[in-house]
Amino acid sequence: MNSEEIVLPRTAGEYEGDGIARTFGGLPYDPETGEVISKAEAVRRREEVAALGEQVPEYECWQRDSFMAEMRDDDVFMLEKPRITHLHAPEYVLRPLLPRKAVSIIAADSGTGKSTLAAHIEALASRGELSEGRPLKCLVVTTEDSQDDISAQYAAEGANVDNIRLLVVESGSRTAADGSPALKTFGPNDLKTIINVAFKVRPDIIRLDPLHRFASGDWNNGRSAEFIDELTVAAQSLNCAVLGIMHTRKGATNAKESITGTGQWVAKARSVMVMAAPDDDGNHVVLQQTKANRSATQNYEITFAVKPMMFDDGDEYDLRFVADMVETTRTADDVFQQNAADRAAYVDRDELNDLSGWVYDRLAERNGHMFASELYRLASERPERWSRGQVRRAFASAGVKQTKQAQRHPKSILYRVCKISG
């Protein structure tokens, strides 16, 4: 064979524009059998397959917009065609903070006013003063406040309680001091019942306070947040907003990373809000919306005030309520950073918890600086066996910061930035 007769190899199955598969050498062949055939035979087989394909009917699910695929007990599995010709804009009970058909989270440190804010929102909803301009119904499930406390809060907020219901669990075997059935608390096993109640009363807002009360296992494990999927499906079916109340970590410095537990809490919610209060001003709080899947985020400055309330026994009690809520460019991050700077300026050793105090003392013993690896080793040798993560979270409250040596393969150095308390 001379050079003029050499045929360059081609990719098996390559087409030459006639729809016929060919071998490396360019001969027609049947892709299913690998048999080399004539071009006429290849055309005949191609037309035969095409004719057969026209006779095979489509599965019924592709012919209908909605099709029942399977059944399991009382559940029906449906195949639904996306409705792209009739798109529905996201709905909100409070734009952009509380979308319908979704779970939203408000998180803050204890005493910041997160439950007070939730009661304020519910009061506005009950009077028809939220985004939709009509009275809305609220279902409240809480384990942290008594019925008396919640009722007083609604009174201070001027709520229309005809549109608010508190869900409680009464014991069938125990009685309270006044002879009425004793109350019981909620837990993970009650979530299904709560959802069933919601389907009966059809609320516009469901508040779970605190949300993590219904989690199973370790909050830092992603599986602990799986129950939020059940709440999301319920919210979609009821066209309501589910509002979960959560706590932030002590000494938080970043709003997006401040919520306790696994990141799945935030991942599964559609709107996430973090509240932060300046150390020197508890009457003004910043609410930063750190996540909004369906709109741009918005931040608010909330002003709290106190209102004297007269109780049935004649006693007067000052009750905190939301006096104003206005948009702001300020963020919870700004407040966290200012608080951290103020705390770093002076640390009172007597006010620190055990771990923060221990970190403070170790730095003091070494004239205000030491290698991080040494501190972690000492912590692991303690009876408490503190982990690196626990020690790192104590740095802010102990007035400690971290840097690295200015050399190749540097070690981390801890140094104290606070003034020494007397």
Secondary structure as GFF3:
##gff-version 3
##sequence-region A 1 422
A	DSSP	three_ten_helix	3	5	.	.	.	ID=ss1
A	DSSP	alpha_helix	39	55	.	.	.	ID=ss2
A	DSSP	three_ten_helix	60	62	.	.	.	ID=ss3
A	DSSP	beta_strand	66	72	.	.	.	ID=ss4
A	DSSP	beta_strand	75	80	.	.	.	ID=ss5
A	DSSP	beta_strand	92	94	.	.	.	ID=ss6
A	DSSP	beta_strand	98	99	.	.	.	ID=ss7
A	DSSP	beta_strand	102	108	.	.	.	ID=ss8
A	DSSP	alpha_helix	114	127	.	.	.	ID=ss9
A	DSSP	beta_strand	138	142	.	.	.	ID=ss10
A	DSSP	alpha_helix	147	157	.	.	.	ID=ss11
A	DSSP	three_ten_helix	161	163	.	.	.	ID=ss12
A	DSSP	beta_strand	164	166	.	.	.	ID=ss13
A	DSSP	beta_strand	169	175	.	.	.	ID=ss14
A	DSSP	beta_strand	181	184	.	.	.	ID=ss15
A	DSSP	three_ten_helix	188	190	.	.	.	ID=ss16
A	DSSP	alpha_helix	191	201	.	.	.	ID=ss17
A	DSSP	beta_strand	205	209	.	.	.	ID=ss18
A	DSSP	three_ten_helix	211	214	.	.	.	ID=ss19
A	DSSP	three_ten_helix	222	225	.	.	.	ID=ss20
A	DSSP	alpha_helix	227	238	.	.	.	ID=ss21
A	DSSP	beta_strand	241	247	.	.	.	ID=ss22
A	DSSP	three_ten_helix	255	257	.	.	.	ID=ss23
A	DSSP	alpha_helix	264	268	.	.	.	ID=ss24
A	DSSP	beta_strand	271	276	.	.	.	ID=ss25
A	DSSP	beta_strand	284	292	.	.	.	ID=ss26
A	DSSP	beta_strand	299	310	.	.	.	ID=ss27
A	DSSP	beta_strand	316	328	.	.	.	ID=ss28
A	DSSP	alpha_helix	332	345	.	.	.	ID=ss29
A	DSSP	three_ten_helix	349	351	.	.	.	ID=ss30
A	DSSP	alpha_helix	354	365	.	.	.	ID=ss31
A	DSSP	beta_strand	369	371	.	.	.	ID=ss32
A	DSSP	alpha_helix	372	380	.	.	.	ID=ss33
A	DSSP	alpha_helix	388	393	.	.	.	ID=ss34
A	DSSP	alpha_helix	395	398	.	.	.	ID=ss35
A	DSSP	beta_strand	400	404	.	.	.	ID=ss36
A	DSSP	beta_strand	412	416	.	.	.	ID=ss37
###
